[in-house]
Amino acid sequence: MTTTTPGRVALESTLISHGLPWPDNLETALASEAAVRDGGAKPMTIGVIGGTIRLGLSSVEIEHLSHAAAGTVLKASRRDLALAVSRGLDAATTVSATLWLARIHGVMVMATGGLGGVHRGAATTFDISTDLDELARADRAVVVCSGVKSILDIPATLERLETSGVTVVGYGTDDFPAFTTVSSGLRIEALVETPEEAADLIRTHRRLRLPGAILLVQPPPADLAIPREEAEAAIIDALRHSEIGGITGKALTPFLLDAVNRATGGRSLIVNKALIVQNARLAGRVATALASGH
């Protein structure tokens, strides 16, 4: 049986090689690790270097991924890990791969920016992130994030989470955030106000042996967040251009996020960086509260 390593927080590496441009990617990755330490816990950025799974990238390895030329680092979900290892590749782990690797090594708290989910138009494309499947099977785990990416079908994603038995809890809010936007307009049934209150809920969830992860969501910094109407207009325009360009699969999310960033004059990148670090700090505090037992 896996034993839980106290006071550790897993961080995904996709933001380094695929999510953020240089030098924002390096700065944000290092700032996230520092924020976990500020919260009293130990950071563990996960990735694959030369076919070796690294449960805690060094600063040199993080810088290596941040500088890697486009196309040389595999964007690895859980299904891609064997490919990356067997072929000796460098790979950045998505939420699903990071959560799986962390969990089997006893690290049960993870932080990220915005989760993947059900894409708009999934009724015909069947494009649904493996993040949701991994959350459904990640018993005892807690993932701190700012909801799901606003480019997604958020109501459908929440329905999928509910069907999968994933508990969604707001941190200081009962309004589900939409990544770089404070509010999606959708309500959350449960909320906590402190890391200690979150830890108590997580311990109860574990004691009852309930399946699935707990998703602890907090909104991005209000002074930086993009208004919902502005974000939605930018997303609709980005989706139109992705259809014209035939952008699909793993390339779709980076394309849409880049298009939205350009439409908002770079402001979505600023809030994205801030919320990633903010979530890492909260995850550190929650991990510390869990380890302290009170």
C-alpha positions in Angstrom: 0.0 0.0 0.0 1.3 3.5 -0.9 2.3 5.6 2.1 1.8 9.3 1.9 4.9 11.6 2.0 3.9 14.6 4.2 4.5 18.2 3.3 5.2 17.7 -0.4 3.5 19.4 -3.4 3.7 18.1 -7.0 4.0 20.6 -9.8 3.5 19.9 -13.5 6.1 20.8 -16.1 3.9 21.4 -19.2 3.7 25.1 -18.3 7.5 25.2 -18.7 7.8 23.8 -22.2 4.4 24.3 -23.7 2.3 26.7 -21.6 4.3 29.8 -21.1 6.9 31.7 -23.3 10.5 32.3 -22.4 11.5 33.7 -19.9 8.1 33.7 -18.2 8.1 29.9 -18.1 11.4 29.7 -16.2 10.5 32.6 -13.8 7.0 31.1 -13.1 8.3 27.6 -12.5 11.0 28.8 -10.0 8.5 31.2 -8.4 6.0 28.3 -8.0 8.6 26.2 -6.2 9.4 29.2 -3.9 5.7 29.7 -3.2 5.4 26.1 -2.1 8.3 26.6 0.3 6.6 29.8 1.5 3.6 27.7 2.4 5.9 25.4 4.5 6.1 22.5 2.2 8.6 21.0 -0.3 8.0 21.4 -4.1 8.4 18.5 -6.5 8.3 19.6 -10.1 7.8 16.4 -12.2 9.1 15.8 -15.7 11.1 13.3 -17.9 14.7 14.0 -18.8 16.4 11.8 -21.4 13.9 9.0 -20.7 14.3 9.2 -16.9 11.3 10.2 -14.8 12.4 12.9 -12.5 10.3 13.3 -9.3 11.7 16.7 -8.5 13.5 18.5 -11.3 16.6 20.4 -10.4 16.9 24.1 -11.3 19.2 23.1 -14.1 16.7 20.7 -15.5 13.9 23.2 -15.2 16.0 25.7 -17.1 16.8 23.0 -19.7 13.1 22.5 -20.4 12.4 26.2 -20.5 15.1 26.7 -23.2 14.3 23.6 -25.2 13.6 24.2 -28.9 10.0 23.9 -30.1 9.1 20.3 -30.8 12.0 18.7 -28.9 10.0 18.2 -25.6 7.1 15.8 -25.7 3.9 17.0 -24.1 3.2 13.9 -22.1 -0.2 12.9 -20.6 -0.4 9.7 -18.7 -0.6 7.6 -21.9 2.6 9.0 -23.3 4.9 8.2 -20.3 6.0 4.8 -21.6 6.8 6.3 -25.0 8.9 9.0 -23.4 10.8 6.6 -21.2 11.4 3.9 -23.8 12.7 6.3 -26.4 14.9 8.3 -24.1 12.9 11.6 -24.7 12.6 14.8 -22.7 9.0 15.2 -21.8 6.9 17.7 -19.8 4.1 16.1 -17.8 0.5 17.3 -18.0 -1.8 17.3 -15.0 -2.8 13.7 -15.7 0.7 12.4 -15.9 2.0 14.5 -13.0 -0.9 13.5 -10.8 -0.4 9.8 -11.6 3.3 9.9 -11.0 3.0 11.9 -7.8 0.3 9.7 -6.4 2.1 6.4 -6.9 5.0 7.8 -5.0 2.9 9.0 -2.1 2.7 12.7 -2.9 -1.0 13.5 -2.7 -1.1 17.3 -3.0 -0.7 19.0 -6.4 -0.9 22.5 -7.8 -1.5 23.7 -11.3 -3.0 26.7 -13.1 -6.2 25.7 -14.9 -7.2 22.1 -15.6 -8.1 20.5 -18.9 -11.7 19.3 -19.4 -14.5 19.0 -21.9 -13.7 21.0 -25.0 -16.4 23.1 -26.7 -17.9 21.0 -29.5 -16.9 17.7 -27.7 -20.3 16.2 -28.8 -18.8 15.9 -32.2 -15.1 15.9 -31.6 -15.1 13.8 -28.4 -12.2 16.0 -27.2 -12.1 15.5 -23.5 -8.9 15.9 -21.4 -7.5 12.9 -19.6 -7.1 15.2 -16.6 -10.7 14.4 -15.8 -10.2 10.6 -15.9 -7.1 10.9 -13.6 -9.0 13.0 -11.1 -11.7 10.4 -11.0 -9.2 7.6 -10.1 -6.9 9.7 -7.9 -8.2 8.6 -4.5 -6.8 10.6 -1.5 -5.3 13.3 -3.8 -6.1 17.0 -3.7 -5.4 19.3 -6.7 -5.3 23.1 -6.2 -6.1 25.1 -9.3 -8.1 28.1 -10.6 -10.9 26.0 -12.1 -10.6 24.8 -15.7 -9.3 26.8 -18.7 -11.9 29.3 -19.9 -11.5 28.0 -23.5 -13.4 24.9 -22.4 -17.0 24.0 -22.0 -17.1 24.7 -18.3 -20.7 23.5 -17.6 -20.0 20.2 -19.3 -16.7 19.8 -17.5 -18.4 20.3 -14.1 -21.1 17.8 -15.1 -18.4 15.3 -16.0 -16.6 15.9 -12.6 -19.8 15.4 -10.8 -20.6 12.2 -12.7 -17.0 11.0 -11.9 -17.4 11.6 -8.2 -14.8 14.3 -8.0 -15.5 16.7 -5.1 -15.1 20.4 -6.0 -14.5 22.8 -3.2 -14.1 26.5 -3.4 -11.4 28.3 -1.4 -12.9 31.5 -0.1 -15.5 31.4 -2.9 -18.7 29.6 -3.9 -18.3 30.7 -7.5 -16.4 28.4 -9.8 -13.5 30.3 -11.3 -12.7 30.2 -15.0 -8.9 30.2 -15.0 -7.9 33.9 -15.8 -11.5 35.0 -15.0 -12.8 35.2 -11.4 -16.2 33.9 -12.1 -17.7 31.4 -14.6 -21.2 32.2 -13.3 -21.5 28.6 -11.9 -21.9 27.9 -8.3 -19.9 25.6 -6.0 -21.8 23.7 -3.3 -18.9 23.5 -0.8 -16.3 26.0 0.3 -13.6 26.4 2.9 -11.9 29.5 4.2 -8.5 28.4 5.5 -5.9 25.7 4.7 -6.7 24.0 8.0 -10.4 23.8 7.1 -9.4 22.4 3.7 -7.1 19.8 5.4 -9.9 18.7 7.7 -12.2 18.1 4.8 -9.5 16.2 2.9 -8.8 14.0 6.0 -12.5 13.3 6.3 -12.7 12.4 2.6 -9.8 10.0 3.1 -11.1 8.5 6.3 -14.4 7.6 4.5 -12.3 6.0 1.7 -14.3 8.0 -0.9 -13.0 7.5 -4.4 -11.6 10.3 -6.6 -9.7 13.5 -5.9 -10.7 16.7 -4.2 -10.5 19.7 -6.5 -9.7 22.8 -4.4 -10.3 25.9 -6.6 -9.5 29.5 -6.0 -10.0 32.5 -8.3 -7.1 34.4 -9.9 -6.1 37.7 -8.3 -9.0 40.0 -8.8 -6.9 43.0 -9.7 -5.4 41.1 -12.6 -8.3 38.9 -13.8 -9.8 39.3 -17.2 -13.5 40.3 -17.2 -15.7 37.4 -18.3 -17.3 39.2 -21.3 -13.9 40.2 -22.6 -12.4 36.7 -22.2 -15.4 35.1 -23.9 -15.2 37.4 -26.9 -11.5 36.6 -27.3 -12.2 32.8 -27.0 -14.9 32.8 -29.6 -12.6 34.6 -32.0 -9.8 32.2 -31.2 -12.0 29.2 -31.8 -13.1 30.6 -35.2 -9.5 30.9 -36.2 -8.6 27.4 -35.0 -11.4 26.0 -37.1 -10.1 27.9 -40.2 -6.6 26.7 -39.6 -7.6 23.1 -38.8 -5.9 23.2 -35.4 -6.8 20.1 -33.3 -5.4 17.7 -30.7 -2.6 18.7 -28.4 -1.9 21.8 -30.5 -5.4 23.3 -29.9 -5.0 24.4 -26.2 -1.7 26.3 -26.7 -3.1 27.9 -29.9 -6.2 29.1 -28.2 -4.4 30.4 -25.1 -1.9 32.3 -27.3 -4.7 33.8 -29.3 -6.5 34.9 -26.2 -3.3 36.4 -24.8 -2.8 38.5 -28.0 -6.5 39.6 -27.9 -6.1 40.8 -24.3 -2.9 42.7 -25.0 -0.8 40.2 -23.0 -2.9 40.6 -19.9 -4.0 36.9 -19.8 -0.4 35.9 -19.6 0.2 38.2 -16.6 -2.8 36.7 -14.7 -1.9 33.2 -15.8 1.6 33.5 -14.2 0.1 35.1 -11.0 -2.5 32.4 -10.5 0.0 29.6 -11.0 2.2 30.9 -8.2 -0.8 31.7 -6.0 -2.1 28.1 -6.3 1.3 26.7 -5.5 1.4 28.8 -2.3 -2.0 27.6 -1.3 -1.1 24.0 -2.0 2.0 24.4 0.2 -0.2 25.6 3.0 -2.7 22.8 2.6 0.1 20.2 2.5 1.6 21.7 5.7 -1.8 21.7 7.4 -2.3 18.0 6.4 1.2 17.1 7.7 0.6 18.8 11.0 -2.6 16.9 11.7 -4.6 19.9 12.7 
